[in-house]
Amino acid sequence: IRDKARQICGDEERLGELISLPFGRELGEMAEAFNLMSVALRKERDELETRIKARTEELAERTDQMQKSLKENQGLLSELQHRAKNSFNMISSMIGMAVSNATSSETRKVVEYLGVRVKSVSELYDLLYSKGSVTEVRLDDYCTRIAGPMIALNGNITLEMELESLTLSVKEAAPIGLILTELVTNVVKYAFPGGKSGTVTIGLKRTADGKALLEVSDDGIGLPAGFDLSADAGMGLNLIQGLAGQIGGVFRMDKGVVGTRGTLEFGIDKK
């Protein structure tokens, strides 16, 4: 019996095979018990194989559906980003036409100023589109995209940048980009009158207390005597303070030994 059982149990394909022993009653009962156990094991194995096969097929079908949905969502996202980019390009073109058709220098300046703000948001979407991201953006790359072209249009101003790598959510990066746009615009408009040459320095760095500092400084003529940000701020500076409040940041503006310095302090994740 022992040899026969080893032979059957050692061969999975023969699991459930019955033993035929023409011996006495005790041996017959043992063989019958062994046969019942073998049949039960074979039945359980078949049931388990059936369940595993069904589960595997179900998971494969779900995986195919998920991959199909992911592919469709990626296609929709790409189309949305492409349309947003085209929309901003169209708006920029319309602003350019309005500047060309402006009948007064004051109107031209207002429209140009609007175009700079639109360009700031457009660069954010363009950066997201090029990186294939929808939730986060490299703030240092974004700052470079904004400030570089603005300063390049003014041959008398040199741009220096000291930017640490910093990734933020799009929700945080958008107002920071507009703040930077306002600060650089103010420098271009007021810091170097009469085509005077000068330098603008933009810095971005982390602090030890889980925050970050964005600083825009210049070596221009500086702030007017007695300037008070809370009382003397124009539309642009008021906009900056409102945007800083949206991200829980604090904006300061002061006169350095030379020129002017604007600083935005805001919280970031420590990760």
C-alpha positions in Angstrom: 0.0 0.0 0.0 2.8 2.4 1.0 4.6 1.9 -2.3 1.3 2.2 -4.3 0.4 5.5 -2.4 3.8 7.0 -3.1 3.5 6.1 -6.7 0.1 7.8 -7.1 0.8 10.9 -4.9 4.1 11.5 -6.6 2.3 11.7 -10.0 0.0 14.8 -10.1 -1.7 13.7 -13.2 -2.8 10.5 -11.6 -4.2 12.2 -8.4 -7.5 10.7 -7.8 -6.7 7.3 -9.3 -8.3 4.5 -7.3 -6.4 1.7 -5.7 -7.5 -1.9 -6.3 -6.3 -4.3 -3.6 -7.7 -7.8 -3.5 -6.7 -8.4 0.2 -8.5 -8.7 3.5 -11.1 -6.5 5.1 -8.7 -4.1 6.9 -6.6 -3.5 3.9 -9.7 -3.0 1.8 -11.0 -0.4 4.2 -7.7 1.4 4.2 -7.7 1.4 0.4 -11.2 2.7 0.3 -10.4 5.6 2.7 -7.3 6.4 0.6 -9.4 6.4 -2.6 -12.0 8.8 -1.1 -9.2 11.2 0.1 -7.6 11.1 -3.3 -10.9 11.8 -5.1 -11.6 14.8 -2.8 -8.1 16.3 -3.4 -8.5 16.0 -7.1 -11.9 17.7 -6.9 -10.5 20.5 -4.8 -7.6 21.0 -7.2 -9.9 21.2 -10.2 -12.2 23.7 -8.4 -9.2 25.8 -7.4 -7.8 25.8 -11.0 -11.2 26.9 -12.3 -11.4 29.8 -9.8 -7.8 30.8 -10.6 -8.4 30.8 -14.3 -11.6 32.8 -13.9 -9.9 35.4 -11.7 -6.9 35.7 -14.0 -9.2 36.3 -17.0 -11.2 38.9 -15.0 -8.0 40.7 -13.9 -6.7 40.7 -17.5 -10.0 42.2 -18.7 -9.8 44.9 -16.1 -6.2 45.6 -16.9 -7.1 46.0 -20.6 -10.0 48.4 -19.7 -7.7 50.4 -17.4 -5.0 50.7 -20.1 -7.6 51.8 -22.6 -9.1 54.4 -20.2 -5.6 55.7 -19.4 -4.7 56.0 -23.1 -8.0 57.8 -23.8 -7.4 60.2 -20.8 -3.9 60.9 -22.0 -5.2 61.8 -25.4 -7.9 64.1 -24.0 -5.3 65.8 -21.8 -2.9 66.3 -24.7 -5.8 67.8 -26.8 -6.8 70.1 -23.9 -3.3 71.4 -23.4 -2.9 71.9 -27.2 -6.1 73.8 -27.4 -5.1 76.0 -24.4 -1.8 76.7 -26.0 -3.5 77.7 -29.3 -6.0 79.9 -27.4 -3.2 81.8 -25.7 -1.4 82.2 -28.9 -4.5 83.6 -30.5 -5.1 86.0 -27.6 -1.4 87.2 -27.8 -1.9 87.8 -31.6 -5.0 89.8 -30.9 -3.2 91.9 -28.3 -0.3 92.5 -30.8 -2.8 93.7 -33.3 -4.4 96.0 -30.7 -1.0 97.5 -29.9 -0.3 98.1 -33.6 -3.7 99.9 -34.0 -3.5 101.9 -30.8 -4.0 105.6 -31.4 -2.2 106.9 -28.3 1.0 105.9 -26.4 -1.0 105.5 -23.2 -3.4 103.0 -24.8 -0.4 101.2 -26.3 1.2 100.9 -22.9 -2.0 99.5 -21.3 -2.4 96.9 -24.0 1.2 95.9 -23.9 1.0 95.5 -20.1 -2.0 93.3 -20.6 -0.1 91.2 -23.1 2.8 90.7 -20.6 0.3 89.2 -18.1 -1.2 86.9 -20.6 2.2 85.8 -21.7 3.0 84.8 -18.1 0.1 82.5 -17.9 0.7 81.2 -21.5 4.3 80.3 -20.5 2.9 78.2 -17.6 0.7 76.2 -19.9 3.5 75.9 -22.5 5.8 74.5 -19.8 3.2 72.0 -18.7 2.6 70.9 -22.3 6.3 70.4 -23.0 6.9 68.4 -19.8 3.7 66.3 -20.0 2.6 67.3 -16.5 -0.7 68.5 -15.2 -0.2 69.1 -11.5 3.4 70.3 -10.9 5.9 72.6 -12.5 9.5 73.5 -11.9 9.4 77.1 -10.6 13.0 77.8 -11.5 12.2 76.9 -15.2 9.1 79.0 -15.1 10.9 82.0 -13.8 13.5 81.7 -16.5 10.8 81.5 -19.2 9.1 84.6 -17.8 12.0 87.0 -17.1 14.3 86.1 -19.9 12.3 87.3 -22.9 11.1 90.4 -20.9 14.6 91.6 -20.2 15.9 90.6 -23.6 13.6 93.2 -25.2 15.6 95.9 -23.3 19.1 96.1 -24.6 20.2 98.4 -21.7 19.3 95.8 -18.9 21.4 92.8 -18.0 19.7 89.8 -16.3 21.3 87.7 -13.6 19.6 84.7 -12.1 20.4 82.5 -9.1 17.6 79.9 -9.0 17.5 76.8 -6.9 15.5 73.9 -8.2 12.0 74.0 -6.8 8.8 72.1 -7.8 5.4 73.5 -6.9 1.8 72.8 -7.7 0.3 74.6 -10.7 -2.1 76.3 -8.3 0.9 77.9 -6.4 3.1 78.5 -9.4 0.5 80.5 -11.4 0.2 83.5 -8.9 4.0 83.4 -8.3 4.5 83.8 -12.1 2.2 86.8 -12.2 4.0 88.3 -9.2 7.4 87.9 -11.0 5.9 89.4 -14.1 4.7 92.5 -12.2 8.1 93.0 -10.5 10.1 92.7 -13.7 7.7 95.0 -15.5 8.2 97.6 -12.7 11.9 97.4 -13.1 11.8 97.8 -16.9 9.4 100.8 -16.6 10.9 102.7 -13.7 14.3 101.5 -12.6 16.4 102.8 -15.5 14.9 105.9 -17.0 16.3 107.4 -20.2 17.8 104.2 -21.3 20.3 104.0 -18.4 22.1 100.7 -18.2 21.7 98.4 -15.2 21.3 94.9 -13.9 18.3 93.0 -12.6 19.0 90.0 -10.3 16.4 87.3 -9.7 16.9 84.8 -6.9 15.0 81.8 -5.7 16.1 79.7 -2.7 14.8 77.5 0.1 15.0 78.5 3.7 15.7 76.4 6.7 12.1 76.8 8.1 10.4 75.1 5.2 9.8 78.2 3.1 11.1 79.8 0.0 12.2 83.3 -1.1 11.7 84.8 -4.5 13.7 88.1 -4.8 13.9 90.6 -7.6 16.4 93.4 -7.1 18.0 96.0 -9.4 20.7 98.7 -9.2 18.5 101.4 -10.6 17.3 104.7 -9.2 15.5 103.2 -6.3 12.1 104.0 -4.7 10.9 107.6 -4.2 11.8 109.2 -0.9 9.3 108.3 1.8 7.7 105.4 -0.2 5.3 103.3 1.9 4.0 100.1 0.3 0.8 100.1 2.3 0.0 103.7 1.2 1.7 104.4 -2.1 1.3 101.1 -4.0 -0.2 101.4 -7.4 -2.3 98.9 -9.3 0.6 96.5 -10.0 1.9 96.4 -6.4 -1.7 96.0 -5.1 -2.1 93.0 -7.4 1.2 91.5 -6.1 0.0 91.8 -2.5 -3.3 90.2 -3.4 -1.6 87.3 -5.3 0.8 86.8 -2.3 -2.2 86.4 0.0 -3.7 83.7 -2.3 -0.7 81.4 -1.5 -0.3 82.5 2.1 2.9 84.4 1.2 4.3 87.7 2.4 5.5 90.4 0.0 8.0 93.1 1.0 9.5 95.9 -1.0 12.4 98.1 0.2 15.2 100.3 -1.0 18.6 98.8 -0.8 21.9 100.5 -0.7 21.5 100.7 -4.5 18.3 100.3 -6.3 15.2 98.4 -5.2 14.4 95.0 -3.9 11.1 93.1 -3.8 10.9 89.9 -1.9 8.1 87.2 -1.8 8.3 84.7 1.1 6.0 81.6 0.8 5.6 78.2 2.3 6.6 75.0 0.5 6.6 71.3 1.3 9.8 70.0 2.8 9.9 66.9 0.7 
